[in-house]
């Protein structure tokens, strides 16, 4: 004779196991979907930064001798690149894009850009300017510096005009000379 309570218990355990496995796979699918969407967003942003107009703007910035003589046309182009890099910083800060993935793909441009335009950006922030202008870009530069120090061989560190930018920014980070700011809530 069959023990119906044992059969019922086995059925309950099997049902619970199936639910647990289903929940695990659903969670896995959600995580993978989020990663795929983030990768697509990052790829689009990277492609936009690598587009001819933005690449030309970056090259003009990298070869600037004096940031005080930036004309209105270049200022507008710089503003567009700042917005793209700021968006990248916001998405990393908000964990919309995985930090490690973003830093592997876009690590040198923000450091070179910041190195050349820091005084220009600070002037835009100014006492009467936009106080939080490019703050997420600045934060991304710090993240990129720390990432390269930890994960990238020194001979591959970002350079511009003969300056090792990772070493340059590393000194500022270690001395606590990097401006501290609180993210807006």
C-alpha positions in Angstrom: 0.0 0.0 0.0 1.2 3.5 -0.9 1.8 6.2 1.7 0.0 9.2 0.2 1.5 11.7 2.7 5.0 10.7 1.5 3.9 11.1 -2.2 2.4 14.5 -1.3 5.6 15.6 0.5 7.7 14.6 -2.5 5.4 16.5 -4.8 5.6 19.6 -2.6 9.4 19.4 -2.5 9.6 18.9 -6.3 7.2 21.8 -6.8 9.3 24.1 -4.5 12.5 23.0 -6.3 11.0 23.9 -9.7 9.9 27.3 -8.4 13.4 27.9 -7.0 15.0 26.9 -10.3 12.6 29.1 -12.2 13.3 32.1 -10.0 17.0 31.6 -10.4 16.8 31.5 -14.2 14.4 34.5 -14.2 16.9 36.5 -12.1 19.7 35.4 -14.4 17.7 36.5 -17.5 17.0 39.9 -16.0 20.6 40.4 -15.1 21.8 39.4 -18.6 19.1 41.6 -20.2 20.3 44.6 -18.1 23.9 43.9 -19.1 23.0 43.7 -22.8 21.1 46.9 -22.7 23.9 48.7 -20.9 26.4 47.3 -23.4 24.3 48.6 -26.3 24.1 52.1 -24.6 27.8 52.1 -24.0 28.5 51.0 -27.6 26.3 53.8 -28.9 28.0 56.4 -26.7 31.5 55.1 -27.7 30.5 55.2 -31.4 29.3 58.8 -30.9 32.6 59.8 -29.2 34.5 58.1 -32.0 32.5 59.8 -34.8 34.4 62.1 -37.0 33.0 65.4 -35.6 33.7 64.4 -32.0 37.1 62.9 -32.9 38.0 66.1 -34.7 36.9 68.1 -31.6 39.0 65.9 -29.3 42.1 66.3 -31.6 41.6 70.1 -31.6 41.4 70.0 -27.8 44.5 67.8 -27.5 46.5 70.2 -29.6 45.4 73.4 -28.0 48.2 75.7 -26.8 46.0 78.2 -25.0 42.5 77.5 -23.7 41.8 81.2 -23.3 41.5 81.6 -27.1 38.7 79.1 -27.6 36.2 80.5 -30.1 32.5 80.2 -30.0 32.4 77.4 -32.6 34.9 75.2 -30.8 33.2 76.1 -27.5 30.0 74.6 -28.8 31.8 71.4 -30.0 33.5 71.1 -26.7 30.2 71.4 -24.9 28.8 68.5 -26.9 31.8 66.3 -26.0 31.5 67.4 -22.3 27.9 66.4 -22.4 28.7 62.9 -23.8 31.5 62.3 -21.3 29.3 63.7 -18.5 26.6 61.3 -19.5 29.1 58.4 -19.4 30.1 59.5 -15.9 26.4 59.7 -14.7 25.7 56.3 -16.1 28.7 54.8 -14.3 27.9 56.6 -11.1 24.2 55.4 -11.3 25.4 51.9 -12.0 23.4 51.9 -15.3 26.6 50.9 -17.0 29.1 48.5 -15.3 32.1 50.6 -14.2 34.7 48.0 -15.3 33.2 47.7 -18.7 33.1 51.5 -19.3 36.6 52.0 -18.0 38.0 49.3 -20.3 36.4 50.9 -23.3 36.7 54.6 -22.5 39.7 55.3 -20.3 42.1 57.6 -22.1 39.9 60.2 -23.7 38.5 61.7 -20.5 42.0 62.0 -19.0 43.4 63.8 -22.0 40.3 66.0 -22.3 40.4 66.9 -18.6 44.1 67.6 -18.7 43.8 70.1 -21.5 40.5 71.7 -20.4 40.5 71.7 -16.6 41.1 75.5 -16.3 38.5 76.1 -19.0 35.9 73.9 -17.2 36.7 75.5 -13.9 36.2 78.9 -15.5 32.8 77.8 -16.7 32.0 76.6 -13.2 33.2 80.0 -11.8 31.6 81.9 -8.9 28.6 82.9 -11.1 28.8 79.9 -13.5 27.4 76.4 -13.3 28.8 75.0 -10.1 28.3 71.4 -10.9 29.4 71.6 -14.5 31.3 68.5 -15.7 31.3 67.0 -12.1 30.6 63.5 -13.3 33.2 63.8 -16.0 35.7 64.8 -13.2 34.6 61.9 -11.2 35.1 59.6 -14.2 38.6 61.0 -14.7 39.4 60.0 -11.1 37.9 56.5 -11.6 39.9 56.1 -14.8 43.1 57.1 -13.1 42.5 54.6 -10.3 41.5 51.9 -12.7 44.7 52.3 -14.8 46.9 52.4 -11.7 45.3 49.1 -10.6 44.7 47.2 -13.9 46.8 48.6 -16.7 50.5 48.1 -17.1 52.4 51.4 -16.6 53.7 51.4 -20.1 50.1 51.6 -21.4 49.0 54.4 -19.1 47.4 57.4 -20.9 49.8 60.1 -22.1 49.5 63.4 -23.8 52.2 66.0 -24.7 54.9 63.8 -23.2 53.1 63.8 -19.8 52.0 60.5 -18.1 48.5 61.6 -17.2 47.9 58.7 -14.8 51.0 59.7 -12.7 50.0 63.4 -13.0 46.5 62.8 -11.6 47.7 60.1 -9.2 49.8 62.7 -7.3 46.7 64.9 -7.0 44.6 62.1 -5.7 47.2 60.9 -3.2 47.8 64.5 -1.9 44.1 65.1 -1.5 44.3 68.0 -3.9 41.4 66.9 -6.0 38.3 68.9 -5.4 35.8 67.2 -3.2 32.2 67.6 -4.0 28.9 65.9 -3.2 26.8 64.5 -5.9 23.4 66.2 -6.1 20.7 64.0 -4.7 
